[in-house]
Amino acid sequence: MEHYDLNGKTILLTGGTGSFGRKFIDYVLKNYSPRAIRIFSRDEMKQYQLMQEFSDDRLRFLIGDVRDKERLIRATRGVDVLVHAAAMKQVPTCEYNPFEAVKTNVMGAISVISAALENKVPKVIALSTDKAVNPVNIYGATKLVSDKLFVHANVYSGSEYPRFSLVRYGNVLGSRGSVVPLFLKQRDQGVLTLTDERMTRFWLTLDQAVELVLKGLSIMQGGEIFIPKIPSMKITDLAEAIAPGCKKEFIGIRPGEKIHEVLVNEEEGRHTYSLEDIYIVTPSTKMLETDYSHLGEKVPGDFIYSSDKNDWWLTPQELRAILKEQGLIN
């Protein structure tokens, strides 16, 4: 499937100094000739570091918070593509700062949508998470609301722009929020702390996350959630891949954590299409004239895509090879 052509486009990337943002910027600058990439975030130091890292005059650095609608309205003027990656993502942080999580993840989503509508940004795609499916924590609950807002924002567009869609995926290998850096640090101390030996997770690389966004941009009609077909892994296998034979201490799951994650639940499965390498959850409410029958086939009515019932699993050896390829271990 071809990627969306970003040549000559002006792109706004919220949360652009995060792990995904850095990879997205690197990929786009190497493979396209955008008019500009506007990096919107509230961390002055991270923007400075990114400026030194890339040193490219197509980058524009905008200090701002997604809670600030007026700032976003100004930032989205003349934008062709908006990728919304800004969020509070750490489960424990959101549990102990719930009002702040709502302000950033929910009210921030409303601000992004409002700014895109104000300036008629053609394509808006937001990043979601498996934790938004059947949520059990503040982070997942706020992202569920955010997802619903982006899907149903298309009712405000009508027959005009913008078009709003989402990508949803699981844990990202090597991102700042993943468990990999923790395991690498603990390996040197001789003991790895694991939550629960039954725990499973979906895994993908940052490159795959960027690819998913570009695929979504190329085929989005409005209101879809694009989900990659990715492997599952056991947390114990990841530990073995990083520190073979190292002692493991099980400490129990953290507040708000699940044993397994779900990317498509049974209710969504009723209006999900299967393509070669992605699933598309289509809107349950008819908002736009859309047709997905030419892209793939509908999944069975009882379809569920969960990390423990996946038919694609990574072994410790495969995980170790991926970690080496990504430069995370020697």
Secondary structure as GFF3:
##gff-version 3
##sequence-region A 1 330
A	DSSP	beta_strand	10	14	.	.	.	ID=ss1
A	DSSP	alpha_helix	19	31	.	.	.	ID=ss2
A	DSSP	beta_strand	36	41	.	.	.	ID=ss3
A	DSSP	alpha_helix	44	54	.	.	.	ID=ss4
A	DSSP	beta_strand	59	63	.	.	.	ID=ss5
A	DSSP	alpha_helix	69	75	.	.	.	ID=ss6
A	DSSP	beta_strand	81	84	.	.	.	ID=ss7
A	DSSP	alpha_helix	91	96	.	.	.	ID=ss8
A	DSSP	alpha_helix	98	102	.	.	.	ID=ss9
A	DSSP	pi_helix	103	107	.	.	.	ID=ss10
A	DSSP	alpha_helix	108	119	.	.	.	ID=ss11
A	DSSP	beta_strand	123	129	.	.	.	ID=ss12
A	DSSP	three_ten_helix	130	132	.	.	.	ID=ss13
A	DSSP	alpha_helix	138	152	.	.	.	ID=ss14
A	DSSP	alpha_helix	154	157	.	.	.	ID=ss15
A	DSSP	beta_strand	163	169	.	.	.	ID=ss16
A	DSSP	beta_strand	171	173	.	.	.	ID=ss17
A	DSSP	alpha_helix	180	187	.	.	.	ID=ss18
A	DSSP	beta_strand	191	194	.	.	.	ID=ss19
A	DSSP	beta_strand	200	205	.	.	.	ID=ss20
A	DSSP	alpha_helix	206	219	.	.	.	ID=ss21
A	DSSP	beta_strand	225	228	.	.	.	ID=ss22
A	DSSP	beta_strand	232	234	.	.	.	ID=ss23
A	DSSP	alpha_helix	235	242	.	.	.	ID=ss24
A	DSSP	beta_strand	247	250	.	.	.	ID=ss25
A	DSSP	beta_strand	262	264	.	.	.	ID=ss26
A	DSSP	alpha_helix	266	269	.	.	.	ID=ss27
A	DSSP	beta_strand	272	274	.	.	.	ID=ss28
A	DSSP	beta_strand	278	281	.	.	.	ID=ss29
A	DSSP	beta_strand	297	298	.	.	.	ID=ss30
A	DSSP	beta_strand	305	306	.	.	.	ID=ss31
A	DSSP	alpha_helix	316	325	.	.	.	ID=ss32
###
